[in-house]
Amino acid sequence: MIDAHIHLEKGSYCFDWIWEFVRAAEAREVDEIWFLEHTHCFRECGCLYGEMSRFNAYQHDWFQRKQASARPIEEYLRFAERARRECFPVRLRFGLEVCYSPEHEREIANLRQYPLDFLVGSIHFIDGWAFSHKRQPWRLDGAELERLYRRYYGLMLRLARSGLFSGLAHPNSLQCFGASPPGNFDREYDEIALALHEHQMYVEESSGLAVNYGDRELGMNRRMLRAMLKRGVTVLTASDAHIPRDTGSRFREMCALLEETRLACLLTQTSD
């Protein structure tokens, strides 16, 4: 079993910190963990956050704090190379979680030069608005929420079609404050799934929103998950863990949901 989304940023780049995640993985029968860092952790990636940092005072201050503590990416690359040479009881991979905005595709393309195992793209901003910050809670209803979701899924489709990434991170993250998709978005789900399949990208089935925000729905909504499976997209379990104890969190439940949905897809195809 794979945990495809684990962050190291709350600790130092040392093997003792890695071992804490490894032990947590073993306890939950996870045999492969993918470490990644947010691009905002690195000085070289500050250019991706211009629109976000200008959106309002809170986001400006948040980004300035992140920039003040940002590391050169070379530190991470050296640490990843050292870790690859060590013998751990679970397989390790190292990558980046890249905040995607269409206006920064050229800068994002430059990240592909680094010797990393993967780049996963994520939607954290909608036209500069950082919607998932807990200090900026929000709630929309009706037509406003539907328009927001159309924009969110439109950005996700552009991410998938960009050809810049290995995978798509937590595609349910707009639910962070309990705002589930209103209405029917089956067409958007199918377009996103088709683009992911065409570009040989995986998608995360992530427990992070349920663990970190208390979202009542675990992973993707069932209609989105069915679209991914019908199009043959690789679905990887992911925790979005920032601390060791969250590694592999609620994976048994997610795996059961995945198998149930796969079976439902097969039965539907057989009946057709």
N, C-alpha and C positions, 0 to 999 in steps of 0.2 A: 504494500500500500504506500502511496506517495502523499506527502504533504508538500504541495508545490508553492507555498507562499509563507515564508518565515523571515522576519526582520531581525537583524542584529543590532540595530542602532541604539537600543537602550543599554548596551554594554560596550565593552572595549573589544578591539580585535585581538582576541587571545583564545587559545584552545580551551581554557577552563570554561569560558562562556559557551563555546560550541558544545562542550560535553554536557552542559545542562540541558540543551535542546535534544541532544542525542539520547540521553537517559529518558527524557519525557517521551520521545518517539518510541523507544523500545517498550516502554510501559504500555503504549497503546498499539503495539504491533505495527508501527509504521517503519518501513525498511528503507525509505528514501526521502530525504528532505532537501528542499530547494531554498537556499538562502538568497535573499535579495535585499537591496537597499533602495529607499526612495531617492529619486534624482535630486530632491531638495537637500540631501545630505552632502552634496558635492559642489565645490566651487565652480567646476567647469560647467555645471548645469543650471546656473542661475538665470541664464537667458530664457529659460522656459517659463519663467514666472512673472514676466513684466506685467501682463494684463491682470493677472491675479493680484499682484501686490498693489496695483493702482485702483482696485475695485472699491475698497473702503479702508478706513483707518485700522480696523482690527486686522484685516488681512495684510496690510502693509507692515504692521508691527510684528505679526507672526513671521512673515518672510524675513524681515530684518534680523530677528532672533535666530532663525535657521541659518542665514548667511553668516552670522557672527561665529557660529560653531561649525560651519561647513569644513569638511576635510578635502584635501586633494584626492581625486579618485584613484590615484596611483597607490595610496595606502591600502585601499580595499582590494585592488588588483593583486598587490604583493601578498596580502594576507590570504586571499583565495588560492593563490598558487601554492603557498606553504601548506594550506589545509588539504589540498588535493594530494600532496605527497605523503600525508599522514595516514595511518590505518585506523579507521573508525568502524564500528560494527554496523553502521548504516551508510548507504551511499549518500554523498554530498554533491550538490551542484550549486553554482554561484551565478547570479544574474543581477539585473536591475529592474525595478518597477518604475516605469517612465510615465510621468503625467503628460497625457496627450492633449494637444490643442492643434487644430489644423494649420494654424499660421506658423507653427514651429516644426513642420516636418523636415525641413532641411537640417536644422540643428539636431533633431532626433536621429536622422540618418547618420550623422557623424558619430553617434554612440556605438554604431555597429563595428567600428574599428577596434574596439577593446576586446581582449581575449576572455569573453564571458560565455557561459553555457546557454544563456537565454536572455531575451528582453521581453518583459511582459508589459503591455500597454494598459493603462487604466484611465477612466474618466473621473477626475476629481473636480473639474471646473466646468461650468457651463457659461461661456462668454465672460470669463473672469470671475464668476461667483463660485467660491469654494463651498459647496453645498453640504459637505459632510463634517464640518467642524462643530464640535459639541457646544462651543460658545456662541454659535450662530444657529440655534434651533429655529425651525420654520415649519409651517403647515399651509398647504394650499388645497383647495377643493375644486371639483367641477371642471369647467373649461380651462381654467388656469393650470390646473394640475395636468390635464390632458396635453395642453400645449407644451408644458415643461417636459413631459415624457417623450413627446414627438421629437423635441430638440435633443434630448439625452440619447435616444436611440439613433437619431441621425448622426450624432457625433460618433457613436459606437460603430456605426456602419462605415464611416470614413476611416476610423482607426483600423478596422478589419481590412478595408480595401487598400490601405496605404502600403502594404507589403513590408512594413518596417519591423514587425514584431513576431515573436514566437508564439505568443498567446494573448488572451484577453483576461484581465483580472476582474474579479467580483462584479459581474454584470448587473447585479441587483442593488448596487450601492446607493441608488437614489431613494431606496426605502429606509435610509438610515434613521429618519425620525417618524417612521410609521406610515409614510405615504405610499401605499401600494399602487401599482399601475391601474388607472381607471379605464374601463372599457376593454375593447379587443385590439391587441397589438400583434396579432398573428402574422400579418404581412411583414411587419418590421422584424419580428423574430426570425422568420424564414429568410429574409434578405441578409440579416447578420450571420445566420448559420451558414448560408450558402457562401458568403464571402470568407468566413473562417475556413470552411472546407477547401475552397479554391486556393487559399494561401497557406494551406497545411498548418493552420494555427490550432492550438488547443483553447479550451475555455475552462475557467475555474468553476467548480461547484464548491462554493465557499461558505464555511460556518462563521466567518468573521463578523458578519452583521448581527447574527443571532447572539454571538458571544460578547461582542464589544458594545452593541447598541440595544440588545434585548429584543431584536426583531422577532416577531412571532413566527415568521416563515423561515424555514431552514433552507438556505441555498436559493437557487433560482426558483421563480414560480413555475408551476408544473407545465404551463403552456410554452414557456421559453425553453425549459429543459426538453420537452418533447420535440420542439423544433430542432434543437441541437442534435439529438439522437437520430432523428429521421434523416438529417443531412449527413450523418456519419462523422460529426465533429468529435474529436477526442475530448473527453471530459475528465479533468483531473481534480481530485479532492484537494482542498486548500483550507488552511485555518486562518491565514492573516495574523499569525501569532507574533506579538511583540515581546512576550515574556515566555519562558520555557513551558510553564504549566499549561499554556493554551495550545501547544503542539498537538496536532491530531484531535483537537476537541470536537466531539460529537460526530466523529467520522463513521461510527457504526450506524447511526441514524441516517446519515447522508448516503452511505453505501446501500442501505436498505431501500431508500427512496429512489436511488438510481436504478436498482434492479427492478423495482416495481414499475418504474416508468419505462424501462427497456422492454419489459414483458408486455406492457400495455401497447407500446408501439408495434411490437411484433404481431400481437393479436389483431391490431387494426389493419396492418399490412396484409395479413393472412385473409381477413374477412373481405378486403378490397379485391 
